[in-house]
Amino acid sequence: MIPVTETTITSNQTQQLGPPSLFDYQPRTRVVFGIGSFSRLGEIASEFGNGPVLLVTDPGLKQAGHEEAAIASLEARGLQVAVFDDVAPNPTTDDVDRCVEFAKGQSIQLIVGLGGGSSMDCAKGANFLLTNGGRMHDYRGVGKATRQMLPMIAIPTTAGTGSEAQSFAVIADAETHMKMACGDSKAACRVAILDPELTVTMPRAVAAATGIDAMTHAIESYVTTKRNPVSQMFARQAWVLLSKSFSQVITTSDDPEARGNMLLGAHLAGAAIENSMLGAAHATANPLSAHFNMVHGNAVGIMMPHVIRWNIPEVGHLYRDLAISAGWAGHGETAEQAAETLAEGFTDLVSAASMPHTLTNALEVQLNDEMRDALAEEATQQWTGRFNPRTMDMNSFRQLYGDAT
């Protein structure tokens, strides 16, 4: 693994950091990391009893053989397995409802989410409804579940969302396609199994989009208004691992060290989100995905550099930390210079991954004023925008969309 490099903090920086902010850190997820750790699924699952297991995954994982391996590991420990492997990308309330209908009446005692963020979010969403009833809309926000939830094991096969480290299920409304964040401490995974070997089957485009997404998680969670020493520790370590391994992963598919760095980095970025939330890049990305069916990684990849530039007056010194940690800037650069270097370096990574870096490149239509107004209005309603370090309103979002065009 790539070690975290030390960053020299000047007296001026120390003054800028200020006293530690209040926080309530409650680690809830056991992390099992390493090549071959997937083979321990049955062993770990059996620690939660011998009741039926609901395995939630997607068709791609079935085709790759990971579903079969999971079933074999569970059955080797005498566990009965019910398999729901029809999760769609960016799961909607319909996906969750179908999973719940499938699982009803099977006396499920443990849930295993195997796949990318879509499978893990669908599994968490099903957990809400199987244990607390109702529909996903009832749990939008935080702490709406009143009953205990089933234990869940998450096994990510992409290095992206970090969903296994979070107590939120991100589910899109099937009618509006707008994403709902449904969070509750009871929904946190009991165990996360991080096996770099599982990420080798990712197509290059998936590795690129999920890797860029993970890096935006690290950058945004490092500077939000909810940031604290714990979240920044996770975010900065995640950024070092991700920024220094991303190019290797999209160039060479079978580098185990780079794969491990990306998977662990994505997880740590997810842990940072759990403790400090996200910002304007995700608030602007969700309406783009809803209206134009844009891949989430592409959307946040386009918006992130413009959000960095927008936030420089408030947190330029923090962006400087990240630019220096990545080896992109030197200690002699000002906060403004280093933050601009961070924005430019991030754009270079997006371009190197053959991903679009402007909305004009990404969309089949040219954004007009009416479209920008509609997107900006919806961005103001996104929960993550509330934690952006620089205050956002409709005009701010409109400007960001214009800058990204």
C-alpha positions as semicolon CSV with decimal commas, in nm:
position;residue;x (nm);y (nm);z (nm)
1;M;0,000;0,000;0,000
2;I;0,113;0,353;-0,067
3;P;0,196;0,525;0,263
4;V;0,047;0,860;0,349
5;T;0,301;1,133;0,296
6;E;0,350;1,386;0,572
7;T;0,248;1,744;0,498
8;T;0,439;2,018;0,673
9;I;0,196;2,255;0,848
10;T;0,316;2,609;0,885
11;S;0,214;2,833;1,172
12;N;-0,016;3,014;0,933
13;Q;-0,190;2,688;0,839
14;T;-0,228;2,596;1,204
15;Q;-0,412;2,921;1,266
16;Q;-0,639;2,847;0,971
17;L;-0,724;2,499;1,100
18;G;-0,870;2,635;1,425
19;P;-0,992;2,421;1,715
20;P;-1,135;2,075;1,639
21;S;-1,505;2,085;1,560
22;L;-1,761;1,888;1,758
23;F;-1,826;1,540;1,627
24;D;-1,979;1,208;1,732
25;Y;-1,778;0,921;1,585
26;Q;-1,947;0,580;1,609
27;P;-1,767;0,310;1,407
28;R;-2,019;0,036;1,331
29;T;-1,864;-0,174;1,054
30;R;-1,600;-0,444;1,085
31;V;-1,363;-0,430;0,787
32;V;-1,202;-0,745;0,647
33;F;-0,947;-0,645;0,382
34;G;-0,707;-0,837;0,161
35;I;-0,666;-1,056;-0,145
36;G;-0,873;-1,372;-0,100
37;S;-1,087;-1,233;0,182
38;F;-1,403;-1,302;-0,024
39;S;-1,352;-1,672;0,049
40;R;-1,429;-1,600;0,416
41;L;-1,789;-1,497;0,343
42;G;-1,944;-1,822;0,472
43;E;-1,727;-1,821;0,785
44;I;-1,819;-1,461;0,866
45;A;-2,187;-1,505;0,780
46;S;-2,218;-1,805;1,011
47;E;-2,125;-1,580;1,304
48;F;-2,472;-1,425;1,271
49;G;-2,658;-1,756;1,310
50;N;-2,781;-2,028;1,081
51;G;-3,092;-1,859;0,939
52;P;-3,163;-1,801;0,568
53;V;-2,945;-1,545;0,387
54;L;-3,068;-1,298;0,125
55;L;-2,796;-1,241;-0,138
56;V;-2,857;-0,922;-0,337
57;T;-2,650;-0,877;-0,652
58;D;-2,679;-0,799;-1,025
59;P;-2,665;-0,990;-1,356
60;G;-2,306;-0,883;-1,426
61;L;-2,183;-1,040;-1,104
62;K;-2,368;-1,359;-1,189
63;Q;-2,199;-1,367;-1,529
64;A;-1,856;-1,302;-1,373
65;G;-1,901;-1,603;-1,143
66;H;-1,896;-1,406;-0,818
67;E;-2,257;-1,492;-0,736
68;E;-2,184;-1,864;-0,765
69;A;-1,875;-1,829;-0,544
70;A;-2,077;-1,644;-0,278
71;I;-2,347;-1,910;-0,276
72;A;-2,090;-2,189;-0,249
73;S;-1,915;-2,020;0,044
74;L;-2,243;-1,969;0,229
75;E;-2,378;-2,317;0,161
76;A;-2,048;-2,471;0,273
77;R;-2,139;-2,341;0,619
78;G;-2,486;-2,494;0,600
79;L;-2,664;-2,166;0,524
80;Q;-2,972;-2,152;0,303
81;V;-2,941;-1,878;0,037
82;A;-3,214;-1,684;-0,143
83;V;-3,069;-1,498;-0,443
84;F;-3,205;-1,173;-0,585
85;D;-2,975;-1,091;-0,877
86;D;-3,184;-0,848;-1,078
87;V;-3,059;-0,513;-0,944
88;A;-3,039;-0,240;-1,209
89;P;-2,776;0,037;-1,219
90;N;-2,882;0,336;-1,006
91;P;-3,154;0,134;-0,826
92;T;-3,499;0,282;-0,798
93;T;-3,781;0,229;-0,555
94;D;-3,912;-0,034;-0,800
95;D;-3,592;-0,239;-0,763
96;V;-3,622;-0,228;-0,385
97;D;-3,991;-0,324;-0,398
98;R;-3,915;-0,624;-0,622
99;C;-3,637;-0,738;-0,389
100;V;-3,865;-0,708;-0,085
101;E;-4,145;-0,897;-0,257
102;F;-3,897;-1,174;-0,346
103;A;-3,767;-1,200;0,011
104;K;-4,099;-1,189;0,195
105;G;-4,196;-1,511;0,366
106;Q;-3,844;-1,657;0,359
107;S;-3,758;-1,571;0,722
108;I;-3,441;-1,390;0,617
109;Q;-3,193;-1,350;0,904
110;L;-2,895;-1,195;0,722
111;I;-2,849;-0,984;0,409
112;V;-2,542;-0,991;0,184
113;G;-2,496;-0,711;-0,068
114;L;-2,253;-0,816;-0,343
115;G;-2,160;-0,572;-0,619
116;G;-2,121;-0,203;-0,676
117;G;-2,309;0,073;-0,499
118;S;-2,630;-0,028;-0,677
119;S;-2,642;-0,377;-0,523
120;M;-2,539;-0,254;-0,178
121;D;-2,791;0,032;-0,182
122;C;-3,071;-0,196;-0,299
123;A;-2,983;-0,443;-0,021
124;K;-2,990;-0,165;0,238
125;G;-3,317;-0,033;0,099
126;A;-3,473;-0,379;0,120
127;N;-3,351;-0,400;0,480
128;F;-3,550;-0,088;0,568
129;L;-3,874;-0,226;0,425
130;L;-3,835;-0,587;0,539
131;T;-3,789;-0,478;0,899
132;N;-3,981;-0,151;0,928
133;G;-4,244;-0,176;0,652
134;G;-4,381;0,108;0,441
135;R;-4,200;0,240;0,133
136;M;-3,862;0,400;0,070
137;H;-4,007;0,752;0,067
138;D;-4,092;0,707;0,436
139;Y;-3,720;0,692;0,522
140;R;-3,590;0,987;0,325
141;G;-3,365;1,181;0,559
142;V;-3,205;1,047;0,875
143;G;-3,324;0,826;1,160
144;K;-3,673;0,739;1,036
145;A;-3,655;0,364;1,112
146;T;-3,814;0,270;1,445
147;R;-3,728;-0,103;1,456
148;Q;-3,400;-0,290;1,453
149;M;-3,278;-0,400;1,112
150;L;-3,122;-0,723;0,989
151;P;-2,744;-0,760;1,003
152;M;-2,583;-0,701;0,663
153;I;-2,251;-0,795;0,505
154;A;-2,137;-0,576;0,215
155;I;-1,890;-0,696;-0,049
156;P;-1,799;-0,422;-0,298
157;T;-1,681;-0,531;-0,643
158;T;-1,608;-0,176;-0,761
159;A;-1,381;0,086;-0,607
160;G;-1,630;0,369;-0,607
161;T;-1,924;0,447;-0,383
162;G;-1,793;0,331;-0,047
163;S;-2,153;0,235;0,029
164;E;-2,029;-0,045;0,255
165;A;-1,897;0,221;0,495
166;Q;-2,220;0,421;0,508
167;S;-2,553;0,395;0,687
168;F;-2,736;0,550;0,390
169;A;-2,927;0,380;0,110
170;V;-2,933;0,604;-0,198
171;I;-3,243;0,510;-0,395
172;A;-3,397;0,692;-0,691
173;D;-3,769;0,762;-0,706
174;A;-3,899;0,541;-0,989
175;E;-4,118;0,821;-1,125
176;T;-3,899;1,132;-1,096
177;H;-3,560;0,950;-1,104
178;M;-3,437;1,190;-0,836
179;K;-3,219;1,020;-0,575
180;M;-3,332;0,994;-0,213
181;A;-3,080;0,954;0,069
182;C;-3,233;0,732;0,336
183;G;-3,006;0,709;0,639
184;D;-3,022;0,539;0,974
185;S;-2,751;0,407;1,205
186;K;-2,939;0,076;1,216
187;A;-2,879;0,037;0,842
188;A;-2,499;0,037;0,875
189;C;-2,334;-0,283;0,755
190;R;-2,203;-0,509;1,028
191;V;-1,916;-0,630;0,809
192;A;-1,747;-0,508;0,492
193;I;-1,535;-0,760;0,300
194;L;-1,285;-0,581;0,076
195;D;-1,116;-0,819;-0,168
196;P;-0,917;-0,646;-0,445
197;E;-0,943;-0,957;-0,664
198;L;-1,316;-0,892;-0,712
199;T;-1,247;-0,557;-0,881
200;V;-1,033;-0,708;-1,159
201;T;-1,343;-0,799;-1,360
202;M;-1,449;-0,434;-1,386
203;P;-1,448;-0,303;-1,744
204;R;-1,213;-0,005;-1,791
205;A;-1,505;0,238;-1,827
206;V;-1,653;0,119;-1,496
207;A;-1,316;0,136;-1,321
208;A;-1,274;0,492;-1,450
209;A;-1,620;0,619;-1,354
210;T;-1,618;0,459;-1,010
211;G;-1,262;0,572;-0,940
212;I;-1,343;0,932;-1,029
213;D;-1,653;0,912;-0,808
214;A;-1,444;0,787;-0,516
215;M;-1,198;1,074;-0,560
216;T;-1,480;1,330;-0,553
217;H;-1,594;1,170;-0,226
218;A;-1,249;1,224;-0,077
219;I;-1,222;1,583;-0,200
220;E;-1,572;1,689;-0,098
221;S;-1,580;1,521;0,242
222;Y;-1,245;1,684;0,329
223;V;-1,390;2,037;0,306
224;T;-1,760;2,020;0,401
225;T;-1,908;2,228;0,680
226;K;-1,941;1,904;0,882
227;R;-1,571;1,815;0,846
228;N;-1,393;1,706;1,162
229;P;-1,059;1,544;1,253
230;V;-1,195;1,192;1,198
231;S;-1,356;1,260;0,861
232;Q;-1,052;1,449;0,738
233;M;-0,821;1,166;0,845
234;F;-1,026;0,922;0,635
235;A;-1,063;1,162;0,343
236;R;-0,698;1,256;0,320
237;Q;-0,576;0,896;0,339
238;A;-0,836;0,802;0,077
239;W;-0,721;1,083;-0,152
240;V;-0,356;0,975;-0,132
241;L;-0,441;0,613;-0,215
242;L;-0,683;0,702;-0,495
243;S;-0,495;0,985;-0,665
244;K;-0,170;0,786;-0,680
245;S;-0,324;0,460;-0,806
246;F;-0,600;0,570;-1,043
247;S;-0,382;0,606;-1,354
248;Q;-0,231;0,261;-1,296
249;V;-0,571;0,097;-1,262
250;I;-0,710;0,237;-1,586
251;T;-0,390;0,139;-1,766
252;T;-0,317;-0,205;-1,618
253;S;-0,610;-0,417;-1,506
254;D;-0,418;-0,679;-1,308
255;D;-0,202;-0,470;-1,074
256;P;-0,302;-0,606;-0,730
257;E;-0,140;-0,324;-0,531
258;A;-0,314;-0,051;-0,732
259;R;-0,645;-0,242;-0,712
260;G;-0,607;-0,274;-0,337
261;N;-0,526;0,095;-0,299
262;M;-0,833;0,193;-0,499
263;L;-1,067;-0,039;-0,308
264;L;-0,937;0,069;0,032
265;G;-0,934;0,434;-0,076
266;A;-1,296;0,414;-0,189
267;H;-1,391;0,257;0,144
268;L;-1,211;0,524;0,345
269;A;-1,376;0,796;0,136
270;G;-1,710;0,633;0,215
271;A;-1,622;0,641;0,584
272;A;-1,539;1,010;0,546
273;I;-1,882;1,073;0,391
274;E;-2,045;0,894;0,684
275;N;-1,880;1,143;0,917
276;S;-1,896;1,466;0,714
277;M;-2,130;1,430;0,413
278;L;-2,070;1,572;0,063
279;G;-2,106;1,903;-0,119
280;A;-2,206;2,089;-0,434
281;A;-2,045;1,851;-0,685
282;H;-2,291;1,579;-0,590
283;A;-2,578;1,825;-0,563
284;T;-2,518;1,929;-0,926
285;A;-2,452;1,575;-1,049
286;N;-2,777;1,413;-0,936
287;P;-3,007;1,628;-1,156
288;L;-2,781;1,556;-1,454
289;S;-2,816;1,181;-1,396
290;A;-3,192;1,213;-1,349
291;H;-3,262;1,417;-1,663
292;F;-2,996;1,295;-1,904
293;N;-2,928;0,943;-1,773
294;M;-2,565;1,049;-1,731
295;V;-2,333;0,804;-1,558
296;H;-2,286;0,935;-1,205
297;G;-1,905;0,920;-1,223
298;N;-1,911;1,124;-1,544
299;A;-2,139;1,385;-1,388
300;V;-1,935;1,441;-1,072
301;G;-1,614;1,425;-1,274
302;I;-1,730;1,716;-1,489
303;M;-1,859;1,926;-1,200
304;M;-1,584;1,873;-0,939
305;P;-1,317;2,111;-1,081
306;H;-1,570;2,394;-1,106
307;V;-1,687;2,335;-0,750
308;I;-1,324;2,345;-0,632
309;R;-1,277;2,685;-0,797
310;W;-1,606;2,811;-0,653
311;N;-1,504;2,707;-0,300
312;I;-1,149;2,848;-0,303
313;P;-1,240;3,165;-0,106
314;E;-1,361;2,947;0,182
315;V;-1,139;2,638;0,183
316;G;-0,850;2,706;-0,053
317;H;-0,602;2,611;0,221
318;L;-0,766;2,269;0,254
319;Y;-0,750;2,209;-0,120
320;R;-0,382;2,303;-0,090
321;D;-0,337;2,016;0,157
322;L;-0,483;1,772;-0,095
323;A;-0,277;1,904;-0,386
324;I;0,043;1,868;-0,183
325;S;-0,059;1,520;-0,060
326;A;-0,102;1,405;-0,420
327;G;0,239;1,545;-0,512
328;W;0,079;1,792;-0,751
329;A;0,181;2,111;-0,568
330;G;0,473;2,230;-0,360
331;H;0,481;2,393;-0,018
332;G;0,579;2,724;-0,179
333;E;0,247;2,760;-0,362
334;T;-0,031;2,975;-0,222
335;A;-0,370;2,831;-0,137
336;E;-0,518;2,977;-0,455
337;Q;-0,239;2,841;-0,676
338;A;-0,245;2,494;-0,523
339;A;-0,626;2,474;-0,536
340;E;-0,617;2,563;-0,906
341;T;-0,354;2,293;-0,953
342;L;-0,590;2,049;-0,780
343;A;-0,875;2,142;-1,015
344;E;-0,652;2,112;-1,323
345;G;-0,498;1,785;-1,206
346;F;-0,840;1,636;-1,147
347;T;-0,949;1,737;-1,499
348;D;-0,634;1,571;-1,635
349;L;-0,730;1,244;-1,464
350;V;-1,080;1,263;-1,612
351;S;-0,938;1,320;-1,959
352;A;-0,680;1,042;-1,918
353;A;-0,965;0,804;-1,843
354;S;-1,135;0,900;-2,173
355;M;-1,426;1,052;-1,982
356;P;-1,598;1,377;-2,086
357;H;-1,475;1,685;-1,904
358;T;-1,747;1,930;-2,015
359;L;-2,125;1,906;-2,033
360;T;-2,104;1,987;-2,403
361;N;-1,893;1,674;-2,455
362;A;-2,117;1,460;-2,235
363;L;-2,465;1,559;-2,352
364;E;-2,633;1,516;-2,687
365;V;-2,800;1,854;-2,640
366;Q;-2,666;2,201;-2,572
367;L;-2,777;2,334;-2,233
368;N;-2,984;2,647;-2,279
369;D;-3,086;2,898;-2,012
370;E;-3,413;2,718;-1,943
371;M;-3,236;2,385;-1,891
372;R;-2,976;2,542;-1,661
373;D;-3,252;2,704;-1,455
374;A;-3,432;2,371;-1,417
375;L;-3,113;2,190;-1,316
376;A;-3,017;2,467;-1,074
377;E;-3,359;2,459;-0,910
378;E;-3,333;2,085;-0,854
379;A;-2,974;2,115;-0,730
380;T;-3,094;2,349;-0,454
381;Q;-3,316;2,066;-0,329
382;Q;-3,028;1,816;-0,300
383;W;-2,936;1,742;0,058
384;T;-2,561;1,735;-0,004
385;G;-2,555;2,097;-0,119
386;R;-2,633;2,209;0,234
387;F;-2,289;2,098;0,351
388;N;-2,090;2,275;0,081
389;P;-1,831;2,505;0,246
390;R;-1,944;2,805;0,039
391;T;-2,313;2,888;0,052
392;M;-2,511;2,772;-0,250
393;D;-2,830;2,914;-0,400
394;M;-2,998;2,888;-0,737
395;N;-2,770;3,152;-0,891
396;S;-2,463;2,969;-0,762
397;F;-2,574;2,642;-0,914
398;R;-2,668;2,812;-1,238
399;Q;-2,315;2,955;-1,258
400;L;-2,159;2,613;-1,195
401;Y;-2,361;2,455;-1,475
402;G;-2,262;2,742;-1,703
403;D;-1,893;2,705;-1,615
404;A;-1,910;2,331;-1,685
405;T;-2,077;2,372;-2,023
